[in-house]
């Protein structure tokens, strides 16, 4: 019965992780005296996993909400939170909202979006990230490294122009420094950072939840803005339907549930395969 001592933690891990990925419920308790052996997930694997989930989420928002919504008359603007602007957040600002919510959480996960041709000059890559971004543009492969200045493990992933709204917005923006973007271009890179080279089960689930909570927070902020619209005819019906069906928007629960259905199985498989490999090697 080799490895029998590891069976219970593994079963507990499966149960807790399955529940968390499905419902974003509580995280399993862990002893505050975690040993190095508890750190079973490499940081680059966790950041890759969450980056893949982010790609799915942003694509769903960009195509399913922004792209389809514009065809129905919905508006999206960089000043969407201004009192006199009746619009929703652009895809890049949707990501910024997720990042902002993560920073408010106790999870030490960093998320940034940068480019060599950003609309906002503060998002321009510099130093080592600028060098590595050149490789990303050539290969579209992620770059993993340790950021000495910040003492953070860092992973950069290609941010592609996946939908026409992204291309048109960047090409037409008054502050753009590049006007010939096209679908499929590497427009920038999402950068993820974490202070440890490996994570425990609890830390990994916390990372997943921090990201998903951020997604829910920014989407709810968008719906809250809609409730303040002064003209009733500009308010879409919020419920079970999507913009592809008419002048509708899904509730936060419907949107998040769609994200979970698209990502949870893949995320669970990745984590269980790594956990299973670790147990088999003991």
CORCORVEN-V434803 format. One record per residue. N is the residue number from 0. PSI is psi as a letter, one per 20 degrees, with the letter a starting at -180 (999 if undefined). Layout:
# CORCORVEN-V434803
n;psi
N;PSI
N;PSI
This chain:
# CORCORVEN-V434803
n;psi
0;l
1;p
2;j
3;h
4;i
5;i
6;g
7;g
8;h
9;g
10;g
11;g
12;g
13;g
14;g
15;g
16;g
17;g
18;g
19;g
20;h
21;g
22;i
23;l
24;b
25;r
26;q
27;q
28;q
29;q
30;q
31;i
32;l
33;p
34;r
35;h
36;i
37;i
38;n
39;i
40;p
41;q
42;h
43;h
44;g
45;g
46;h
47;g
48;g
49;h
50;h
51;h
52;h
53;h
54;g
55;g
56;g
57;h
58;g
59;g
60;g
61;g
62;g
63;h
64;g
65;g
66;g
67;h
68;h
69;h
70;h
71;i
72;j
73;q
74;q
75;p
76;q
77;h
78;k
79;h
80;i
81;q
82;h
83;j
84;p
85;n
86;r
87;r
88;p
89;r
90;g
91;h
92;h
93;g
94;h
95;h
96;h
97;g
98;g
99;g
100;h
101;g
102;h
103;i
104;r
105;i
106;p
107;l
108;p
109;q
110;p
111;q
112;p
113;r
114;r
115;i
116;m
117;q
118;g
119;o
120;h
121;i
122;j
123;p
124;q
125;r
126;c
127;h
128;h
129;h
130;g
131;h
132;h
133;g
134;h
135;h
136;h
137;g
138;i
139;j
140;q
141;q
142;p
143;p
144;r
145;p
146;o
147;g
148;g
149;i
150;l
151;q
152;p
153;p
154;p
155;p
156;q
157;p
158;o
159;q
160;n
161;i
162;q
163;h
164;h
165;g
166;g
167;g
168;g
169;h
170;h
171;i
172;q
173;h
174;j
175;q
176;j
177;p
178;j
179;k
180;q
181;r
182;p
183;i
184;q
185;o
186;h
187;b
188;q
189;p
190;p
191;q
192;q
193;q
194;i
195;q
196;i
197;q
198;q
199;r
200;g
201;g
202;h
203;g
204;h
205;h
206;g
207;g
208;h
209;g
210;g
211;h
212;h
213;h
214;g
215;h
216;g
217;h
218;h
219;h
220;h
221;g
222;h
223;h
224;g
225;h
226;i
227;i
228;p
229;h
230;o
231;h
232;i
233;i
234;o
235;q
236;p
237;p
238;c
239;i
240;q
241;r
242;h
243;i
244;i
245;b
246;m
247;r
248;q
249;q
250;r
251;h
252;g
253;g
254;g
255;h
256;h
257;g
258;g
259;g
260;h
261;h
262;h
263;g
264;g
265;g
266;g
267;g
268;g
269;g
270;g
271;h
272;h
273;h
274;g
275;h
276;h
277;h
278;g
279;h
280;i
281;999
